[in-house]
Amino acid sequence: MVIMKRLSQRELDERHILAMWMMFLRMPGRKTTPGEPVDLGEIGSTRDKDWERLTPYSPAEPSR
């Protein structure tokens, strides 16, 4: 039987930051020099919007 301990908010924050950092390291957009500020938007591009909604609360449906 495995008993899981409840994580503190600090531990959750540290795990979240580590997960975001690992995602960033997985696929940087370009080679950077050490210490160079990096815009996280450089990680990749998003595809064009191919969906629409009738209202903000409507489910998304493919564009025609």
N, C-alpha and C positions, 0 to 999 in steps of 0.2 A: 504494500500500500504506500502510495506516495502522498505526502502531505505538502501542499504548496503554501508558502508563506505569503502574506499580503505585502506588496511592495509599497514603499513610501513614495510620496510625490517626487522627491528628489531622485530616487532610483528610476521611476518612470520617465522623468525628464532626461536623465542621462541615457537611458536606453533609446529614447526617441531621437536624441541628438546623434547617437552612434548609428542608428539605422539610417538617418538622413545623410550622414557623412559617408556611409558605405554605399548608398545609392549614388551619391555624387562621384565617388571614386570609380565606380563601375564603368562609367561612360562619360568622361569629360569631353566637351565640345572641341577643344584644341589643346595643344601643348602649352603649358604655362610655366613661367619661371618661378622658383621658390619665393614665396612672400608676395607674389603679384595678386592684387585683388581680382576676384573672379565673379562675374555676373552669373548667377545660377541659371539665368535664362539661356545661357550658351550651351547648356547640356544637350539640347536637341530642339527640333522644331515640332510644332503641332500640325496636324493635318487640317485641311480646310473644313469649315463647318458644313456638314451635309445633312443637317437635321433642322427642324423648326418646331416651335410650340405656338399654339393659339393664344394661350395666356401663360403667365409665369408659373402657374401651378399645373399646367397640362403636361401629360407625358410627352417626351420627345418622340417625333416621328420623322422618318426619312423625308428629305425634300423631294419635290417632284420635278 
